[in-house]
């Protein structure tokens, strides 16, 4: 069930809520998706075999370093930063820019994992959805700090990720007008 609490008075929230869709937050990981509170002994070569996305770039780690989320290592997934303040530029970005992670890979606690998905195409479609104004507005209504934890995605409805999403498609689906 899609819960909105005090947000129900807003007409666009009512329209989205009427579809009674699952929450996007169901496919967003909690912090430390692979159990790294401190980075493992990272290397700059592929000798350790697992690509590790971390703040400031990439490195590699051993499969034995992964403490949890092992089912996500070989999965198609999207990564998005766990915190983003948006800065003072207008319009505010609200959340970081998502990207499709290579497989196999893991990430530090800098990122949250969105997924898993059946294909890289579905991941690209998720990135298109996250990039819409529709998605970001619903996140903004829930986000109260630079922290973009799993719960900020509670107002965002799940979509069919076999297709690419644009604001125009979402406005048509939910019956939004220019007003």
C-alpha positions as CSV (number, residue, x, y, z in Angstrom):
1,X,0.0,0.0,0.0
2,X,1.3,3.5,-0.9
3,X,1.2,5.6,2.2
4,X,1.3,9.4,2.1
5,X,0.4,10.5,5.7
6,X,-0.1,14.3,5.8
7,X,0.6,14.8,2.0
8,X,-2.9,13.8,0.9
9,X,-4.3,17.3,0.5
10,X,-2.0,18.0,-2.5
11,X,-4.0,17.2,-5.7
12,X,-1.0,15.6,-7.5
13,X,-0.3,13.3,-4.5
14,X,-4.0,12.2,-4.5
15,X,-3.7,11.4,-8.2
16,X,-0.6,9.3,-7.7
17,X,-2.0,7.7,-4.6
18,X,-5.1,6.6,-6.5
19,X,-3.1,4.1,-8.4
20,X,-2.2,2.2,-5.2
21,X,1.2,1.2,-6.5
22,X,4.1,-0.3,-4.6
23,X,6.8,2.0,-3.2
24,X,10.1,2.6,-5.0
25,X,11.8,2.4,-1.6
26,X,11.1,-1.4,-1.7
27,X,14.0,-1.7,-4.2
28,X,16.4,0.7,-2.6
29,X,19.0,-0.7,-0.2
30,X,19.7,0.4,3.3
31,X,23.0,2.1,4.0
32,X,26.1,-0.1,3.7
33,X,24.5,-2.4,1.1
34,X,27.6,-4.6,1.1
35,X,28.5,-4.3,4.8
36,X,31.4,-1.8,4.4
37,X,31.5,0.6,7.3
38,X,35.2,1.0,6.6
39,X,36.6,0.3,3.2
40,X,38.4,-3.0,2.9
41,X,42.0,-3.0,1.9
42,X,41.4,-1.6,-1.6
43,X,43.7,-2.1,-4.5
44,X,44.0,-0.1,-7.8
45,X,44.2,-3.2,-9.9
46,X,41.8,-5.9,-11.1
47,X,43.8,-8.6,-9.3
48,X,41.2,-8.7,-6.5
49,X,38.5,-9.1,-9.1
50,X,35.5,-7.1,-7.6
51,X,35.0,-3.6,-8.8
52,X,34.3,-1.3,-5.8
53,X,32.5,2.0,-6.4
54,X,33.5,4.4,-3.6
55,X,33.7,8.1,-2.9
56,X,36.3,9.6,-5.3
57,X,36.3,6.8,-7.8
58,X,36.8,3.1,-8.1
59,X,39.1,0.5,-6.8
60,X,39.0,-3.3,-6.3
61,X,38.4,-5.6,-3.4
62,X,38.3,-9.4,-2.7
63,X,35.0,-11.2,-2.8
64,X,35.7,-12.3,0.8
65,X,35.5,-8.6,1.8
66,X,31.7,-8.6,1.1
67,X,29.8,-8.9,4.4
68,X,26.2,-8.8,3.1
69,X,24.3,-8.2,-0.1
70,X,26.2,-11.0,-1.8
71,X,23.1,-11.6,-4.1
72,X,23.6,-8.1,-5.5
73,X,27.3,-8.5,-6.5
74,X,26.5,-10.2,-9.9
75,X,23.1,-8.5,-10.3
76,X,22.2,-5.7,-12.7
77,X,21.8,-2.6,-10.4
78,X,21.8,1.2,-10.3
79,X,23.8,3.1,-7.7
80,X,22.8,6.5,-6.3
81,X,24.6,8.6,-3.6
82,X,23.3,8.2,-0.1
83,X,23.6,11.9,0.6
84,X,23.3,15.0,-1.5
85,X,22.8,18.6,-0.4
86,X,21.9,20.0,-3.8
87,X,23.9,23.2,-3.3
88,X,22.6,26.7,-4.0
89,X,22.1,26.4,-7.7
90,X,18.5,26.5,-9.0
91,X,16.8,24.3,-9.8
92,X,18.1,22.0,-7.1
93,X,19.0,18.5,-8.1
94,X,17.5,17.1,-4.9
95,X,19.4,13.8,-5.1
96,X,22.6,12.6,-6.8
97,X,22.8,11.4,-10.4
98,X,22.2,7.7,-10.6
99,X,24.3,5.4,-12.8
100,X,24.3,1.8,-14.0
101,X,26.9,-0.2,-12.1
102,X,29.0,-2.7,-13.9
103,X,28.7,-6.4,-13.0
104,X,30.1,-7.9,-10.9
105,X,30.6,-4.9,-8.5
106,X,30.0,-3.6,-5.0
107,X,30.0,-0.2,-3.5
108,X,31.0,1.6,-0.3
109,X,28.4,3.2,2.0
110,X,28.7,6.3,-0.2
111,X,26.0,4.7,-2.4
112,X,22.7,2.9,-2.1
113,X,21.8,0.1,-4.5
114,X,18.6,0.2,-6.5
115,X,17.6,-3.2,-7.8
116,X,18.3,-5.9,-8.7
117,X,17.0,-5.9,-12.3
118,X,16.8,-8.5,-15.1
119,X,18.9,-6.5,-17.5
120,X,21.0,-3.4,-18.1
121,X,18.2,-2.0,-20.2
122,X,15.9,-2.1,-17.2
123,X,18.7,-0.3,-15.2
124,X,18.8,2.4,-17.9
125,X,15.1,2.8,-17.7
126,X,15.3,3.2,-13.9
127,X,17.9,5.9,-14.4
128,X,15.5,7.7,-16.8
129,X,12.8,7.5,-14.2
130,X,15.0,8.8,-11.4
131,X,16.0,11.7,-13.6
132,X,12.4,13.0,-14.1
133,X,11.0,16.1,-12.3
134,X,8.1,13.9,-11.2
135,X,10.4,11.5,-9.3
136,X,12.5,14.2,-7.8
137,X,9.5,16.2,-6.6
138,X,8.2,13.2,-4.7
139,X,11.6,12.6,-3.1
140,X,11.8,16.3,-2.2
141,X,8.5,16.1,-0.3
142,X,10.0,13.4,1.9
143,X,13.6,14.5,2.2
144,X,14.4,16.8,5.1
145,X,18.2,16.9,5.0
146,X,21.1,16.1,2.7
147,X,20.7,12.4,3.7
148,X,18.9,10.5,1.0
149,X,18.3,7.2,2.8
150,X,15.9,4.5,1.7
151,X,12.9,6.2,3.3
152,X,13.1,9.3,1.1
153,X,11.8,7.2,-1.8
154,X,8.5,6.2,0.1
155,X,6.3,8.6,-1.9
156,X,7.7,7.5,-5.2
157,X,5.6,4.8,-7.0
158,X,7.1,1.8,-8.7
159,X,6.9,1.7,-12.5
160,X,7.2,-0.8,-15.3
161,X,11.0,-0.6,-16.0
162,X,10.7,-2.4,-19.3
163,X,10.1,1.1,-20.8
164,X,11.9,4.4,-20.6
165,X,10.2,7.0,-18.5
166,X,9.8,10.8,-19.2
167,X,7.9,13.5,-17.4
168,X,5.5,13.6,-20.3
169,X,4.7,9.8,-20.0
170,X,4.3,10.1,-16.2
171,X,2.0,13.2,-16.5
172,X,-0.1,11.3,-19.0
173,X,-0.3,8.2,-16.8
174,X,-1.3,10.1,-13.7
175,X,-3.6,12.6,-15.5
176,X,-1.6,15.7,-14.8
177,X,-2.3,18.9,-16.8
178,X,-0.2,22.0,-17.2
179,X,-2.2,23.5,-14.3
